[in-house]
């Protein structure tokens, strides 16, 4: 599958020109989570090949329990070959699915909890060099407990953590999931700002 020539960079550089122009895009692999493309681009007069991976985006939730602890999920990640500690998250079902709607679904599926108190924290682009995945991250409070109903191929364990303990794991290099690090640090900065 090929796409037509178009500008893929909307911002102009200091000289007023568009620095990257897509010449050709060819789909090499269509998966259930990602699509992999060969991109041929022109960068300031130089033609080159770039790998490009498309992801329809995801949402993540930092759930704060009434006791102030953060509800985390521990699950096996095949790409790393180990269990990881993360905030609940998952991909959008459609390109146009609202990030908050996705976040609410993922909180319910992975933890069994729901919330009536949602606040946007930030967006994260996970790997900007070759992947367009964008994650909307939300804070959820006033949690109501229900039952987990995750996918048949998922095994998720719930854990309650103090914010300071999670930060210690981050600084020790033991908690490395990007969306989770961004969410925890964003929440910590928010709390610090509220104290001032």
C-alpha positions as CSV (number, residue, x, y, z in Angstrom):
1,X,0.0,0.0,0.0
2,X,1.5,3.3,-1.0
3,X,0.5,6.8,0.0
4,X,0.9,10.0,-2.0
5,X,3.6,12.5,-1.6
6,X,2.8,15.0,1.2
7,X,4.4,17.1,3.8
8,X,4.7,15.2,7.1
9,X,6.1,18.0,9.1
10,X,3.7,20.9,9.7
11,X,6.2,23.3,11.4
12,X,8.6,25.4,9.3
13,X,12.2,25.7,10.1
14,X,14.1,29.0,10.7
15,X,14.4,29.4,6.9
16,X,10.6,29.1,6.4
17,X,10.7,25.8,4.6
18,X,9.2,22.4,5.6
19,X,12.2,20.3,6.6
20,X,10.7,16.8,5.8
21,X,8.6,15.8,2.8
22,X,7.2,12.3,2.5
23,X,7.9,10.9,-1.0
24,X,6.5,7.4,-0.6
25,X,5.1,5.3,2.2
26,X,4.8,1.5,1.9
27,X,3.0,-0.7,4.4
28,X,5.3,-3.6,5.3
29,X,3.4,-5.2,8.1
30,X,-0.2,-4.8,9.5
31,X,-0.6,-6.1,13.0
32,X,-3.3,-6.0,15.7
33,X,-1.5,-3.2,17.6
34,X,0.9,-1.6,15.1
35,X,1.4,-1.0,11.4
36,X,5.0,-0.9,10.1
37,X,5.9,1.3,7.1
38,X,8.9,2.0,4.9
39,X,9.0,5.8,4.4
40,X,11.1,7.5,1.8
41,X,11.5,11.1,2.6
42,X,13.3,14.2,1.5
43,X,15.1,16.1,4.2
44,X,16.4,19.5,3.1
45,X,17.1,18.2,-0.4
46,X,18.5,14.8,0.7
47,X,16.5,11.7,0.0
48,X,16.6,8.9,2.6
49,X,14.7,5.9,4.1
50,X,13.1,6.0,7.5
51,X,11.2,3.3,9.4
52,X,7.8,4.4,10.6
53,X,5.4,2.6,13.0
54,X,1.8,3.7,13.4
55,X,-0.1,3.1,16.6
56,X,-3.7,4.3,17.0
57,X,-3.0,5.7,20.5
58,X,-3.7,4.7,24.0
59,X,-4.9,6.0,27.4
60,X,-3.5,5.4,30.9
61,X,-4.8,6.1,34.4
62,X,-3.1,7.0,37.6
63,X,-5.8,5.8,40.1
64,X,-5.5,7.3,43.6
65,X,-7.3,5.4,46.4
66,X,-9.0,7.1,49.3
67,X,-6.0,6.3,51.5
68,X,-3.8,8.3,49.1
69,X,-2.0,5.2,47.7
70,X,-1.7,4.7,44.0
71,X,-3.3,1.6,42.5
72,X,-0.8,-0.1,40.3
73,X,-0.9,-3.2,38.0
74,X,1.8,-5.8,37.7
75,X,1.7,-7.8,34.5
76,X,4.0,-9.8,32.2
77,X,5.4,-7.9,29.2
78,X,6.6,-10.2,26.5
79,X,8.8,-7.6,24.8
80,X,10.9,-7.4,28.1
81,X,10.5,-11.0,29.1
82,X,9.5,-10.0,32.7
83,X,6.8,-8.6,34.9
84,X,6.5,-4.8,35.1
85,X,4.9,-2.5,37.5
86,X,2.7,0.0,35.6
87,X,-0.4,2.2,35.8
88,X,-3.5,0.7,34.1
89,X,-3.5,1.4,30.3
90,X,-4.6,0.2,27.0
91,X,-4.9,1.1,23.3
92,X,-7.8,2.9,21.8
93,X,-10.4,0.7,20.0
94,X,-10.5,3.2,17.1
95,X,-8.4,6.1,15.8
96,X,-11.1,8.6,16.8
97,X,-11.9,7.1,20.2
98,X,-11.9,9.7,23.0
99,X,-8.8,9.2,25.2
100,X,-10.9,9.7,28.4
101,X,-13.4,7.1,27.3
102,X,-10.5,4.7,26.7
103,X,-9.0,5.5,30.1
104,X,-12.3,4.7,31.8
105,X,-12.6,1.4,30.1
106,X,-9.1,0.4,30.9
107,X,-9.4,1.3,34.5
108,X,-12.5,-0.9,34.8
109,X,-11.1,-3.8,32.8
110,X,-7.7,-4.0,34.5
111,X,-8.6,-3.1,38.0
112,X,-12.4,-3.5,38.4
113,X,-12.5,0.1,39.7
114,X,-14.5,3.0,38.3
115,X,-14.4,6.7,39.1
116,X,-16.5,9.8,39.0
117,X,-13.6,12.2,39.5
118,X,-11.3,12.4,36.5
119,X,-8.6,15.0,35.7
120,X,-6.4,15.2,32.6
121,X,-2.6,15.0,33.5
122,X,-0.7,15.0,30.2
123,X,-0.1,13.4,26.8
124,X,3.0,11.4,26.1
125,X,4.5,10.4,22.8
126,X,6.4,7.2,23.7
127,X,9.1,6.8,21.1
128,X,9.2,9.9,18.9
129,X,12.1,8.8,16.5
130,X,10.0,6.2,14.7
131,X,6.6,5.7,16.4
132,X,3.6,8.0,16.5
133,X,1.9,6.4,19.6
134,X,0.2,9.1,21.7
135,X,-1.0,8.3,25.2
136,X,-3.5,10.4,27.1
137,X,-2.9,10.1,30.8
138,X,-5.5,10.8,33.4
139,X,-5.8,11.1,37.2
140,X,-8.7,9.2,38.7
141,X,-9.9,9.7,42.3
142,X,-13.1,8.7,44.3
143,X,-12.7,5.2,43.2
144,X,-15.5,2.6,43.5
145,X,-14.5,-1.0,43.6
146,X,-16.0,-3.6,41.2
147,X,-14.6,-6.7,39.5
148,X,-11.7,-7.0,37.0
149,X,-12.7,-8.2,33.6
150,X,-9.5,-8.2,31.6
151,X,-8.8,-10.1,28.3
152,X,-8.3,-13.9,28.4
153,X,-4.6,-13.5,27.6
154,X,-4.0,-11.0,30.4
155,X,-2.9,-11.8,34.0
156,X,-2.9,-8.7,36.1
157,X,-2.1,-8.3,39.8
158,X,-3.2,-5.2,41.7
159,X,-0.9,-3.5,44.2
160,X,-1.2,-0.4,46.3
161,X,1.9,1.9,46.5
162,X,2.9,5.1,48.2
163,X,3.9,7.9,45.8
164,X,7.3,8.3,47.5
165,X,8.1,4.5,47.1
166,X,7.2,4.6,43.4
167,X,9.5,7.6,43.0
168,X,12.3,5.7,44.7
169,X,11.8,2.8,42.2
170,X,12.0,5.3,39.3
171,X,15.3,6.9,40.6
172,X,16.8,3.5,41.3
173,X,16.1,2.4,37.6
174,X,13.7,-0.3,38.7
175,X,10.5,1.3,37.4
176,X,11.1,2.1,33.7
177,X,7.8,2.1,31.9
178,X,7.6,5.5,30.2
179,X,4.0,6.3,30.6
180,X,4.1,5.3,34.3
181,X,7.2,7.4,35.0
182,X,5.6,10.4,33.3
183,X,2.3,9.9,35.2
184,X,3.9,9.5,38.6
185,X,6.2,12.5,38.2
186,X,3.4,14.6,36.8
187,X,1.2,13.8,39.8
188,X,4.1,14.5,42.2
189,X,4.6,17.9,40.6
190,X,0.9,18.6,40.8
191,X,0.8,17.8,44.5
192,X,3.9,19.9,45.1
193,X,2.3,22.9,43.3
194,X,-0.9,22.5,45.3
195,X,1.1,22.8,48.5
196,X,2.6,26.1,47.6
